[in-house]
Amino acid sequence: MYNFILQIALMLSLGAMVYLIARKAPQIGDDIIGQPKSRFDYLFVSLRLEKIDPILHNFLEKLLRKMKLFLMKLDSITNNYLEKIKKYKINDNGKNGESKPSLFEQDVNGDKGDKNEK
């Protein structure tokens, strides 16, 4: 019961604060009078955001495309490495007199397992 009374008192005080702020909000002006503008304010006002926006979007699009390409290459390398590990497990870890395949050496063709990258 004690917690319930405290919660009611808290909600009533919160409601009173919201009511007081709502009454005074229209009286507060948006402009600040008498405060000098700094160089940063002048620099920010002089920026042409309508020119910067397409440049930023173009840069972001190129960056995302390059990241996608890099991730696709990384995925291909990871898949090739996992295939080598699967082959190693299928050979029963080399117990049947077969030699263990090397996971980090070059293939017969001379490439390092990047067959899908070309």
Wavefront OBJ file of the C-alpha trace (Angstrom):
o trace
v 0.000 0.000 0.000
v 2.887 2.308 0.818
v 4.388 1.832 -2.697
v 1.029 2.585 -4.310
v 0.736 5.927 -2.469
v 4.285 6.874 -3.449
v 3.588 6.050 -7.106
v 0.423 8.181 -7.093
v 2.310 11.109 -5.529
v 5.086 10.757 -8.101
v 2.642 10.713 -11.022
v 0.716 13.729 -9.678
v 3.930 15.739 -9.312
v 5.041 14.727 -12.810
v 1.647 15.774 -14.188
v 1.916 19.136 -12.376
v 5.366 19.752 -13.926
v 4.103 18.952 -17.426
v 1.121 21.281 -16.896
v 3.351 24.168 -15.745
v 5.759 23.704 -18.640
v 2.875 23.561 -21.128
v 1.500 26.858 -19.813
v 4.850 28.695 -20.095
v 6.056 27.217 -23.400
v 4.189 29.648 -25.720
v 5.687 32.645 -23.859
v 9.265 31.622 -24.579
v 10.664 33.194 -27.762
v 12.734 31.348 -30.318
v 15.205 34.132 -31.042
v 18.139 35.006 -28.820
v 18.718 38.732 -28.643
v 22.019 40.302 -27.675
v 24.239 37.276 -28.094
v 27.034 37.807 -30.637
v 27.450 35.242 -33.384
v 30.691 33.327 -33.518
v 32.742 32.429 -36.590
v 31.359 28.893 -36.429
v 27.811 30.267 -36.734
v 28.780 32.262 -39.834
v 30.520 29.229 -41.342
v 27.504 27.008 -40.713
v 25.096 29.528 -42.256
v 27.291 29.951 -45.353
v 27.304 26.194 -46.150
v 25.236 25.146 -49.122
v 23.591 21.981 -47.841
v 21.697 21.425 -51.090
v 25.078 21.042 -52.864
v 26.706 18.948 -50.142
v 23.814 16.475 -49.877
v 24.184 14.865 -53.376
v 27.968 14.675 -52.946
v 27.549 12.949 -49.591
v 24.990 10.505 -50.990
v 27.273 9.693 -53.930
v 30.239 9.068 -51.620
v 28.139 6.903 -49.297
v 26.806 4.850 -52.225
v 30.323 4.193 -53.551
v 31.576 3.314 -50.085
v 28.762 0.839 -49.511
v 29.322 -0.793 -52.917
v 33.047 -1.225 -52.188
v 32.261 -2.678 -48.768
v 29.798 -5.106 -50.364
v 32.439 -6.217 -52.880
v 35.024 -6.704 -50.140
v 32.593 -8.740 -48.051
v 31.716 -10.911 -51.045
v 35.423 -11.624 -51.633
v 35.904 -12.411 -47.958
v 32.903 -14.742 -48.080
v 34.370 -16.550 -51.087
v 37.727 -17.013 -49.337
v 35.989 -18.278 -46.207
v 33.873 -20.752 -48.184
v 36.950 -22.124 -49.956
v 38.738 -22.576 -46.659
v 35.707 -24.350 -45.181
v 35.604 -26.690 -48.201
v 39.234 -27.642 -47.513
v 38.349 -28.372 -43.912
v 35.398 -30.519 -45.024
v 37.669 -32.511 -47.362
v 40.066 -33.038 -44.481
v 37.255 -34.356 -42.264
v 35.917 -36.628 -45.037
v 39.375 -38.210 -45.406
v 38.930 -39.367 -41.811
v 41.827 -37.204 -40.681
v 44.305 -39.125 -42.833
v 44.119 -42.410 -40.899
v 43.723 -44.706 -43.926
v 47.316 -44.300 -45.096
v 46.463 -41.148 -47.021
v 48.449 -38.013 -46.535
v 46.757 -35.102 -44.840
v 45.896 -32.263 -47.219
v 47.625 -29.018 -46.442
v 45.193 -26.205 -45.766
v 47.593 -23.333 -46.419
v 49.684 -24.448 -49.394
v 49.003 -23.697 -53.055
v 46.950 -26.003 -55.255
v 48.362 -27.818 -58.311
v 47.238 -24.950 -60.579
v 49.223 -22.424 -58.545
v 46.328 -20.467 -57.066
v 45.555 -20.375 -53.363
v 42.040 -21.714 -53.618
v 40.361 -18.568 -54.985
v 38.586 -20.393 -57.811
v 35.408 -18.272 -57.744
v 37.202 -14.927 -57.620
v 38.067 -14.753 -61.350
l 1 2 3 4 5 6 7 8 9 10 11 12 13 14 15 16 17 18 19 20 21 22 23 24 25 26 27 28 29 30 31 32 33 34 35 36 37 38 39 40 41 42 43 44 45 46 47 48 49 50 51 52 53 54 55 56 57 58 59 60 61 62 63 64 65 66 67 68 69 70 71 72 73 74 75 76 77 78 79 80 81 82 83 84 85 86 87 88 89 90 91 92 93 94 95 96 97 98 99 100 101 102 103 104 105 106 107 108 109 110 111 112 113 114 115 116 117 118
